[in-house]
Structures are given as C-alpha cells and as structure tokens.
Amino acid sequence: MQSKRAIEAAGSAANRIGRVEPAAAAAAEEAMLQGVIDTLPVGVLIFQSGPDGVPLCLSSNATFENWACYPHNQLIGLSLPRIRLLNENPRIGVAVESLLQDARGAKREIDWSVSESPRQRHLSAHISPLPLVGDSPARVVIAVRDRTPEIQAERNLKQTMLNDALTGLPNRVLFIEQLEEALEGRMKSHLAVAIINIDRFKRINENLGHIVGDELLAAMARRLLPCIRANDCLARLAGDEFAILVKNIDAPEDTIRVVERIQSALKSPFVISGGECFVSSSIGIATTFSSRRYSEDMIRDADFALHTAKSRGRGGIAIYQSSAHSVARDMFRMEADLRKAIERQELELAFQPYVNLEQGTLAGFEALARWNHPERGMISPADFIPIAEDSGLIVPLGRWAIETACMQIADWRKRCPNAADLIVGVNVSGLQLAQDDIVGAVEAALANSGIPGSALKVELTESAIVENPELARQIFTKLKQLDLSIAMDDFGTGYSSLSYLQQLPIDVLKIDQSFVAGMLKSDDSYKIVTTIIALARNLGMRTVAEGVEEEGQADRLRALGCDMAQGFYFARPMAARGAEKLLETGLYSPSRKRGGKQIIDARSIERTS
C-alpha cells in the first residue's frame, strides 16, 4: 500500500512539474518506481529537473524519511538543496544536476558525515541515472546507505588492532605510527625511545602462573603512566616489554630523568592476587642524537641498549652508543663467516710447546685454534671463541679441533720417532662439555686416527668444571677409561672447592698466567704459585705454568718444583711444520746448553714456520 501511495504521489508530482503527459507519466513512473519499497534498509530518492533546472524530489522511501525526520510523502516536490541530510554535502546536488543534464555520465559515490547529537551519522550516497523510457524526462536515483555501524565497527576493530587488550595501552603498531609522526614533525627538536623490560618476568610466570603474570603487566602499565609526561606515549610492545616515546628533549640525559622516575616507582611492591611482588626493570634508550632518524632504527637501537643494560645486571639503564653497535654488527658478521670457516678450511691448529723445566726437553704441545680469514687475515681465538660459544658453533668447532689434533698426532708418530710418547692438549669449552657428546667425539677421533688415548690431553677451565661438577666427573671418568689425561686450566681464577680436586680424576693443574706474571714482583702471587705447586704435588698431580715470558720466571718455577711451563719466553704458538722440527731434536730451551747437548732455538723455528 505504501509503494502504491508513493507511486501515485510521484505521478502527481510529475504532473505538477508539467514535463510529460499524464498517461505517459503514469506508465513510466510505474516502471521506474517498481523497486522503491519502503522497507529497504537504504534510503531511496528519485529526482527530476524542475522548471528552473533545480532537482526536485519525485519519490522517497520511508527509510530516508525516518532518517531525515520527514512525515510520509512530505519530501515529494522539495528541491534537493532543501532536503535535510542531502544538503549537508554540496557535491550531491552538483552530481545530480550533472546526471540530469547528461544521463550518460558516470555514476557517483559520495561519502559524508552529519553531526547528530550525541553522535555523528556517516552516510554514503550512490547516485546514478535511471534508464530513459520513451519520451520521459531524465531522472536520477540516489541510494543512501547509513555507514554509521560500519564505521563504528571499523573504529572498534582499529582500537583492537592498535591497542593492547590486556593493558589498554597502544600496541607496537600504534607506537610505531606515533613515533613516525613524531619523527616527521619534530623539526629541530629531538626525541627518544626507551624500552623497558621487567627483569626475571619469566620466573613470575613459571612460579605464579600466567594469570598472575598478566595481572602484574596490567598493574605495571598503571604504575608507569604517571611517570611519563603529558605529551609522551607509553605502549606495550610485546610480552613484558614496554616502550616510551619521549618528545622534545634537549639532551639524551633528559630521558634519564623519565626512566629514573620509573625505577623509583618500581621500588614499591605490587599487590597481586593478595600477595606482594617486587620487580625491577632494565631500560634501553635510543635518541635522535645518536640513532638514525627512522622508527625501525630507533626501536632497534633502543633494544640493543636494553640488552646492554641487562648484561650489566638487573635494574640497569643504558643509552645507545653507535660505536658499541658497530662492534656488535661486526661480531654478527664474524659469526656468519665462522659458520663457513670449517667447510672452507680456514681454521687451523697452532701448537705451543710444553717444556719440561728440569730437563729442558719438549714435553708436548697445546693445540690452539687459529682462524685465517680470507679478508681479515689471522683472527685471534680471543675474538672468535666467545662468538662460537655464544652462537653454539663451539660444538662443531670443538669436534674439529679434537679430530684435527688426533690426525696431526698420528702423522707425527709415523714420521718422527720422538713423537712416540708425545702428548697434545686440546681445549674443551664448558658449553661443549654440557651440549656435546665429548666422549663419543673423542672415541671417534681416536678410532679414525689410530692413536692411543694416552697421546691426548683434554683441558678445561676451572669455571667450566665448577658449573656442573657432577657432569664433569662422569665425563672425566669415561675419558680416563680411554686413557686420556685431564688438565684443569686457569687454576686459581675460579671459585672451585678443593673437594673437587679430590673427587675429579684430574692429572694436571695449569697455573694461570696472571699469577705467573706477578710472581717476581708480588709476594702474594709468588705465594699463590708456591701453594698451587705444593697442592698439586701432594695430590699426585703435575703442574704447568702458563704465560712464562721471562727467564727469571722460568728459573723461579723450576726452583719451586713446577713440572712444565709454556709461554712466549719459550715460543709462541707455531704451525705444525715448526712443531715437527722441535720433535726431531727432542730437546728444548731458548738459549742454553744442558747435559752437554746443544739445545735448538725454538724462536728461530717459530719464525721460519
């Protein structure tokens, strides 16, 4: 019935406009307005040009009438500029007039918003010409869609996408957006990014549960908000990591004042699930004074500074320094190169002699890894061994050292009669001890090379042994069954209990070079060396002094009863062919005759090797 009344009213309006005959108008309007149904969820209006060329409304449906607050059929005959909602956007009138003049014109889509207390209504109009029927005048239909629910849903979705559900803070995406806006609009001012990480948060999750952990994160957000300035931004990046965008700073130290307020605020305990929880945070800071002026660079640099702060202990603060990052990037590249070094045969073993101090003879060698990089040249173990340990490459590197040392021993035993009783020491990392099957690796190397276990000595630092003494005892026992000897390296620098020396099957104590270097100048160092030698003798162990660089040190060590020594006074680490020359003589001393025999000058061999 409503559609019928709308058609009759539209026909009447067309007659009033006087552009077509009544009979023809009725037929055209019948076809044109067939689909105009009041129950449609979109507002529909049909326009035709009036006598003065202004678009006049021929028909409207109940949906639009309700939106625009018009009684039924009151829109018929009204000019478009007088119709509420439509007259809020002048482009609608322009588009309708254009299509009425040229029906072949393109359809139009126009979006606009109308302020309606207490909210805005968001509308979208699809404007298109109706097909011409006979001699009927041109007409245009406007289909108006209320996009308010859609826009609100988009905003809600964006709110969800850009804000952290747990804390209500901006998330990483929104933080980056705000950081980029701040970087683009900062002109000459500077800004900073501070990344905050809760120390030992993993323990809270593990011991109290993730629900309590989430409760702490929400409480942390509430605690941090009052610490920042009004124009700064606090966000939760991920997990237990928060970030602050600090704007308009005059110096990097300005950010320190903000983070110090945070550190102070965290001194008070958090009350969570009826209990108290004390936390601290480590904070890394990057500023536009030292970082590249891109959002991803600043976050990366702040994260690097955070890791620097955490490496110093809990509750640390660090400001990004590009020089430190350059070193880290260099180490990262070195790690990538190290992964390929074994396959490319860039690694080699150097051999530093052990000297029997009493007899002046060669007592063996310590095998030391060297890396001959194709671009950097020879790289010191002090530079690449820490990288190998940090990356896990120490396991294949350690296996390579054991296998290569065993094959070298086998080669020497075939060609040098003096190598029959030769012992070569190989260093084993504490990480390798914990992560690799050392016993299996040694068994395989001995089998492949055909040498006896007595030709190999495994050297581990005191700290590596102390980290897991029970594991060390089990492995050492199995290695002793293979007839290997065991040496504790750098003895005196760690925190080992003397009980370990009784429990572990250790054959050799190596006196750390720091004590040897000071024994001629410091009574304390001299007493420590004396004590270690006496301790080893009483426990049935042999001693090796490391880092001997002066004749006086060698003489003093000999007088104290130290069994062996190594160091630059005797020789630097040398290539295998140089070590072989020493094997051929069987005697060893830098510059003296002993027992009526001329002793070879090892340093000349070292230079020629």
C-alpha positions in Angstrom: 0.0 0.0 0.0 2.8 2.4 0.9 4.5 1.7 -2.5 1.2 2.3 -4.3 0.7 5.7 -2.5 4.3 6.6 -3.3 3.7 5.9 -7.0 0.5 7.9 -7.0 2.3 10.8 -5.3 5.2 10.6 -7.6 2.9 10.7 -10.6 1.0 13.7 -9.2 4.3 15.5 -8.6 5.4 14.8 -12.2 2.1 16.2 -13.4 2.7 19.3 -11.3 6.2 19.8 -12.8 4.5 19.5 -16.2 7.2 18.0 -18.2 5.3 14.9 -19.5 1.7 14.0 -20.4 -0.3 12.3 -17.5 -0.9 9.0 -19.3 2.7 8.5 -20.4 4.0 9.7 -17.0 1.9 7.1 -15.2 3.4 4.2 -17.2 7.0 5.4 -16.9 6.6 6.1 -13.2 5.1 2.6 -12.7 8.2 1.0 -14.2 10.6 3.4 -12.6 9.3 3.2 -9.1 8.7 -0.6 -9.0 11.7 -1.2 -6.8 11.1 1.7 -4.4 10.0 -0.2 -1.3 9.7 1.5 2.0 11.1 -1.5 3.8 14.5 -1.3 2.2 17.4 -0.8 4.6 18.7 2.0 2.4 17.2 5.4 1.7 16.0 5.9 -1.8 15.1 9.2 -3.5 14.3 9.9 -7.2 14.9 13.3 -8.7 13.9 15.1 -11.9 14.8 18.6 -13.1 12.3 21.3 -12.2 11.3 24.3 -14.3 14.3 26.3 -13.1 16.7 23.3 -13.5 16.9 22.6 -9.8 16.5 18.9 -9.0 13.1 18.1 -7.4 12.2 15.0 -5.4 9.7 12.7 -7.2 9.8 10.0 -4.6 11.4 8.9 -1.4 11.1 5.8 0.8 10.2 5.5 4.5 13.8 4.7 5.5 15.2 8.0 4.3 12.1 9.9 5.6 12.8 8.4 9.1 16.5 9.3 9.0 15.7 12.9 7.9 12.7 13.2 10.2 10.1 13.9 7.5 6.5 12.8 7.5 5.4 10.4 4.8 5.4 11.9 1.3 6.5 15.3 2.6 9.7 15.2 0.5 7.8 15.0 -2.8 8.2 18.2 -4.7 11.0 19.6 -2.5 14.2 20.8 -4.2 17.3 18.9 -3.3 19.0 21.9 -1.6 16.1 22.0 0.9 16.3 18.3 1.9 17.9 17.6 5.2 21.0 15.2 5.2 21.5 15.7 1.4 22.0 19.4 1.7 25.0 18.8 4.1 27.2 17.9 1.1 27.1 20.3 -1.9 28.7 17.7 -4.1 25.5 15.7 -4.1 23.5 18.5 -5.7 26.2 19.0 -8.3 26.3 15.3 -9.2 22.5 15.0 -9.5 22.3 18.1 -11.8 25.2 16.8 -13.9 23.5 13.4 -14.5 20.1 15.0 -15.2 21.7 17.0 -17.9 23.7 14.1 -19.3 22.4 10.7 -18.4 25.5 9.1 -19.9 27.7 10.5 -17.2 29.5 8.2 -14.7 27.8 7.1 -11.6 28.9 8.8 -8.4 29.8 7.6 -4.9 29.8 10.3 -2.2 30.6 9.8 1.5 29.8 12.4 4.1 29.1 12.8 7.8 26.3 14.6 9.6 26.5 15.8 13.2 23.6 14.5 15.2 23.7 14.8 19.0 25.2 12.8 20.7 27.0 11.2 17.7 27.8 11.5 14.0 25.9 9.8 11.3 28.1 8.5 8.5 26.3 8.3 5.1 27.2 7.1 1.6 25.2 8.0 -1.5 25.3 6.1 -4.7 24.0 8.4 -7.5 23.1 7.0 -10.9 20.7 7.9 -13.8 17.6 5.8 -14.4 17.1 4.3 -17.8 15.1 6.6 -20.1 11.7 5.3 -21.0 10.2 6.7 -24.2 9.9 10.5 -24.0 10.0 10.6 -20.2 12.4 13.2 -18.8 15.8 12.2 -17.3 15.7 11.1 -13.7 18.3 10.3 -11.2 18.1 7.9 -8.2 20.0 8.4 -5.0 20.6 5.3 -2.8 21.7 6.4 0.6 23.4 4.0 3.0 23.9 4.6 6.7 27.5 3.6 7.3 27.5 4.5 11.0 27.5 0.9 12.3 30.2 0.0 9.7 32.4 3.0 10.7 32.0 2.3 14.3 32.9 -1.4 13.8 36.0 -0.3 11.8 36.9 2.0 14.7 36.4 -0.8 17.2 38.5 -3.1 15.1 41.2 -0.5 14.8 41.0 0.1 18.5 41.5 -3.7 18.9 44.3 -3.8 16.4 46.2 -0.8 17.7 45.7 -1.2 21.4 46.9 -3.9 23.8 43.9 -5.8 25.1 45.5 -6.6 28.5 46.7 -3.1 29.5 44.7 -0.8 27.2 47.9 0.8 26.1 48.9 1.4 22.4 50.5 -1.7 20.9 53.6 -1.9 18.8 51.8 -0.9 15.6 50.3 2.2 17.1 53.5 3.1 18.8 55.4 2.9 15.5 52.7 5.1 13.9 53.1 7.7 16.7 56.9 7.5 16.5 56.9 8.1 12.8 54.5 11.1 13.1 56.8 12.5 15.8 59.9 12.0 13.7 58.3 13.7 10.7 57.0 16.7 12.6 59.8 17.2 15.1 61.7 19.9 13.1 64.8 20.7 15.1 63.7 19.1 18.3 65.0 15.7 19.5 63.1 12.7 20.9 63.9 9.4 22.5 62.6 5.9 22.7 63.0 4.0 25.9 62.3 0.2 26.0 61.5 -1.2 29.4 61.8 -4.9 30.2 60.7 -6.5 33.5 63.7 -8.4 35.0 63.1 -12.1 35.6 59.5 -11.9 34.4 59.8 -15.5 33.2 60.2 -16.7 36.8 57.0 -15.0 37.8 55.1 -16.8 35.0 56.7 -20.1 35.9 56.2 -19.9 39.6 53.0 -18.0 40.0 51.3 -18.7 36.7 50.4 -16.7 33.6 47.2 -15.3 35.1 49.3 -13.6 37.9 51.8 -12.6 35.2 49.1 -10.8 33.2 47.8 -9.2 36.4 51.3 -7.8 37.0 51.6 -6.5 33.4 48.3 -4.6 33.8 49.5 -3.2 37.2 52.8 -2.3 35.6 51.0 -0.2 33.0 49.0 1.6 35.6 52.2 2.3 37.6 54.1 3.6 34.5 51.5 6.0 33.2 52.0 8.7 36.0 55.8 8.6 35.3 55.6 9.9 31.8 55.0 13.5 30.7 51.7 14.6 29.2 52.8 14.6 25.6 54.8 11.4 25.7 53.4 8.0 24.7 53.6 4.7 26.7 53.0 1.5 24.9 53.2 -2.3 25.4 55.3 -3.7 22.6 55.1 -7.4 23.5 55.3 -9.8 26.5 56.9 -7.9 29.4 58.3 -5.2 27.2 57.0 -1.6 27.3 58.1 1.4 25.4 58.0 5.2 26.0 58.2 7.8 23.3 59.8 10.9 24.9 59.3 14.0 22.8 61.1 17.4 22.8 64.3 16.7 24.6 67.4 18.9 24.7 69.9 16.2 25.6 70.0 12.4 26.0 70.1 12.9 29.7 66.6 14.3 29.7 65.3 10.8 29.1 67.2 9.6 32.1 65.0 11.7 34.3 61.9 10.0 33.0 63.3 6.5 33.4 64.7 7.3 36.9 61.1 8.2 37.9 60.1 4.7 36.6 62.9 3.0 38.5 61.8 4.9 41.7 58.2 4.0 41.1 59.0 0.3 40.9 60.7 0.2 44.3 57.3 -0.2 45.9 55.9 -3.8 45.7 53.0 -4.7 43.5 50.0 -6.3 45.3 48.8 -9.1 43.1 46.3 -11.8 44.0 46.6 -10.9 47.6 50.4 -11.1 47.7 53.3 -8.8 47.2 55.6 -8.9 44.3 58.8 -6.9 43.9 60.1 -6.3 40.4 62.9 -4.3 38.8 63.3 -3.2 35.2 66.1 -2.8 32.7 65.8 0.1 30.3 67.5 0.8 27.0 67.3 4.3 25.4 67.9 5.5 21.9 67.8 9.2 20.9 67.8 11.1 17.7 71.2 12.4 18.8 72.9 9.1 18.0 70.3 6.9 16.1 69.3 7.1 12.5 66.1 9.0 12.2 63.8 6.2 11.2 61.3 4.4 13.5 62.6 0.9 13.0 66.2 2.1 13.6 65.3 3.8 16.9 63.4 0.8 18.2 66.3 -1.5 17.1 68.9 0.8 18.8 66.8 1.1 22.0 66.5 -2.7 22.0 70.3 -3.0 21.6 70.8 -0.6 24.5 68.3 -2.7 26.5 70.5 -5.8 26.0 73.5 -3.8 27.1 71.7 -2.7 30.3 70.6 -6.3 31.1 74.2 -7.5 30.6 75.2 -5.2 33.4 72.8 -6.8 35.8 69.2 -6.2 36.9 67.8 -2.6 37.1 70.3 -1.2 34.6 69.9 1.7 32.3 71.9 2.1 29.1 71.9 4.8 26.3 72.6 3.6 22.8 76.1 4.2 21.5 76.7 3.7 17.8 80.3 2.6 18.4 79.2 -0.4 20.6 76.6 -1.3 18.0 79.2 -1.3 15.3 81.2 -3.8 17.3 78.1 -6.0 17.7 77.3 -5.8 14.0 80.9 -6.8 13.3 80.6 -9.8 15.6 77.4 -10.8 13.9 79.1 -10.8 10.5 82.0 -12.7 12.0 79.6 -15.3 13.3 78.2 -15.8 9.8 81.7 -16.2 8.5 82.7 -18.6 11.2 79.8 -20.9 10.2 81.5 -21.3 6.9 85.1 -21.4 8.1 85.3 -25.1 8.8 83.9 -26.1 5.4 86.3 -23.7 3.7 89.2 -25.0 5.7 90.0 -21.5 7.0 90.6 -22.9 10.5 94.0 -24.4 11.5 95.7 -25.6 14.6 98.8 -23.9 16.1 100.9 -25.7 18.6 102.6 -24.2 21.6 105.2 -26.3 23.4 105.1 -27.5 26.9 108.7 -27.5 28.3 109.9 -29.9 31.0 111.6 -27.3 33.2 114.0 -29.7 34.9 115.3 -31.4 31.8 114.8 -28.6 29.3 113.1 -31.0 26.9 109.9 -30.9 24.9 107.1 -32.3 27.0 104.2 -31.9 24.5 102.1 -29.3 22.8 98.9 -27.4 23.4 96.8 -27.3 20.3 95.3 -23.8 19.8 92.7 -22.9 17.1 93.6 -20.2 14.6 91.3 -18.7 12.0 92.9 -17.5 8.8 90.1 -15.3 7.5 90.3 -14.6 3.7 89.7 -10.8 4.2 90.6 -10.1 7.8 93.7 -12.2 8.0 94.6 -14.2 11.1 91.9 -13.8 13.8 92.8 -14.4 17.5 90.9 -17.1 19.4 90.1 -14.4 22.0 88.0 -12.8 19.3 86.2 -15.8 17.7 85.9 -18.3 20.6 83.4 -16.2 22.5 81.4 -15.8 19.4 81.5 -19.6 18.9 80.3 -20.1 22.4 77.5 -17.6 22.2 76.2 -19.0 18.9 76.6 -22.7 19.6 79.3 -23.1 17.0 81.7 -24.1 19.7 80.4 -27.7 19.4 81.4 -28.3 15.8 84.5 -26.2 16.3 85.5 -28.3 19.3 84.9 -31.5 17.4 87.0 -30.2 14.6 89.9 -29.4 17.0 89.8 -32.8 18.5 89.7 -34.6 15.2 92.5 -32.4 13.6 94.7 -32.7 16.7 94.4 -36.5 16.6 95.2 -36.7 12.9 98.2 -34.5 13.4 99.5 -36.6 16.2 99.1 -39.7 14.0 101.1 -38.1 11.2 103.9 -37.1 13.6 104.0 -40.6 15.1 104.5 -42.1 11.6 107.3 -39.7 10.6 109.1 -38.7 13.9 110.5 -41.3 16.3 110.5 -38.8 19.1 106.7 -38.4 18.8 106.0 -41.9 20.1 105.3 -40.6 23.6 104.1 -37.1 22.6 101.0 -35.7 24.3 98.9 -32.9 22.8 96.4 -31.0 24.8 93.1 -29.9 23.3 90.9 -27.2 24.9 87.2 -28.1 25.5 84.7 -25.5 26.3 82.3 -25.7 29.2 79.4 -25.4 26.7 80.8 -28.2 24.6 81.0 -30.3 27.8 77.3 -29.7 28.5 75.9 -29.8 25.0 78.0 -32.3 23.1 78.9 -36.0 23.5 82.6 -35.3 24.3 83.3 -39.0 25.0 81.8 -40.1 21.7 83.7 -37.4 19.8 87.0 -38.4 21.4 86.3 -42.1 20.7 85.6 -41.4 17.0 88.7 -39.2 16.7 91.0 -41.8 18.3 89.5 -44.6 16.1 89.8 -42.6 12.9 93.4 -41.5 13.6 94.6 -44.8 15.1 96.4 -43.2 18.0 96.1 -44.3 21.7 94.2 -42.2 24.2 97.4 -41.6 26.1 98.5 -39.2 23.3 95.6 -36.8 24.0 95.0 -34.5 27.0 91.7 -32.6 27.5 92.0 -29.2 29.0 89.0 -27.5 30.7 88.9 -24.2 32.6 88.2 -24.3 36.3 85.0 -22.3 35.8 83.7 -24.8 33.2 84.3 -27.7 35.6 82.6 -25.9 38.5 79.5 -25.1 36.5 78.5 -28.8 36.6 80.9 -30.8 38.7 78.8 -33.9 38.6 78.6 -33.9 34.8 82.3 -33.2 34.7 83.0 -36.2 37.0 81.0 -38.6 34.8 82.7 -37.4 31.6 86.2 -37.4 33.1 85.7 -40.9 34.4 84.8 -42.1 30.9 87.7 -40.2 29.3 90.1 -41.7 31.8 88.8 -45.2 30.7 90.1 -44.2 27.2 93.5 -43.5 28.8 93.3 -39.7 28.3 94.8 -37.3 30.8 92.7 -34.4 32.2 94.0 -30.9 32.9 92.3 -28.1 34.8 93.1 -24.9 33.0 93.5 -21.4 34.6 93.5 -22.9 38.1 93.1 -20.3 40.8 91.0 -17.9 38.9 87.6 -19.5 39.5 85.6 -20.5 42.6 86.2 -24.2 42.8 86.1 -26.0 46.1 89.2 -28.1 46.9 86.9 -31.0 47.3 86.6 -31.1 43.5 90.3 -31.9 43.2 89.7 -35.0 45.4 86.5 -36.0 43.6 87.6 -35.5 40.0 90.2 -37.6 38.1 92.4 -34.6 37.3 96.0 -35.2 36.2 97.4 -31.7 35.7 96.8 -28.2 37.2 97.7 -25.3 34.9 98.7 -22.3 36.9 97.0 -19.2 35.4 99.4 -16.7 33.7 98.1 -13.8 35.9 99.9 -15.4 38.9 103.0 -16.3 36.9 103.2 -12.7 35.5 103.3 -11.2 39.0 105.3 -13.8 40.9 108.6 -11.8 40.6 107.0 -8.6 41.8 104.3 -9.6 44.2 104.7 -11.7 47.3 101.0 -12.7 47.1 101.3 -14.0 43.5 104.5 -15.9 44.5 102.8 -17.4 47.5 99.8 -18.5 45.4 102.1 -20.2 42.8 104.0 -21.9 45.6 100.8 -23.1 47.2 99.4 -24.5 43.9 102.6 -26.4 43.1 102.6 -27.8 46.6 98.9 -28.7 46.5 99.3 -30.5 43.1 102.4 -32.4 44.4 100.5 -33.6 47.5 97.5 -34.7 45.4 99.7 -36.6 42.9 99.1 -34.1 40.1 101.6 -32.4 37.7 101.7 -28.6 37.2 102.1 -26.5 34.1 102.8 -22.8 34.4 101.1 -20.6 31.7 102.3 -17.4 30.3 106.1 -17.6 31.1 107.7 -14.6 29.4 110.9 -14.1 31.4 113.9 -16.2 32.2 113.6 -15.3 35.9 110.0 -16.7 35.9 111.2 -19.9 34.4 114.1 -20.2 36.9 111.8 -19.5 39.9 109.2 -22.0 38.7 112.0 -24.6 38.3 113.2 -24.0 41.8 109.7 -24.4 43.2 109.3 -27.8 41.5 106.9 -26.8 38.8 106.9 -29.7 36.3 106.3 -27.9 33.0 105.8 -24.4 31.5 104.7 -22.7 28.4 104.8 -19.1 27.2 106.4 -16.6 24.8 109.7 -17.0 26.6 109.9 -20.4 25.1 107.9 -20.0 21.9 104.7 -18.6 20.5 102.2 -21.0 19.1 103.6 -22.3 15.8 102.4 -24.1 12.7 102.6 -27.9 12.5 105.8 -27.9 10.5 107.6 -25.8 13.1 106.4 -28.1 15.8 107.8 -31.0 13.8 111.3 -29.6 13.8 111.2 -29.5 17.6 110.1 -33.1 17.7 113.1 -34.1 15.6 115.5 -32.7 18.2 113.7 -33.9 21.3 115.4 -31.2 23.3 114.1 -27.7 24.0 115.3 -24.5 25.5 115.5 -20.9 24.2 119.3 -20.4 24.6 121.1 -22.7 26.9 123.1 -26.0 26.8 122.1 -28.8 29.2 123.7 -32.2 29.6 126.4 -31.4 27.1 123.9 -31.2 24.3 123.1 -28.1 22.1 119.5 -27.1 22.5 117.6 -25.8 19.5 116.5 -22.2 19.4 112.7 -22.6 19.3 112.1 -19.0 18.5 114.1 -19.3 15.2 111.9 -22.3 14.4 108.8 -20.2 15.2 109.9 -17.5 12.8 110.5 -19.9 9.9 107.4 -22.0 10.5 
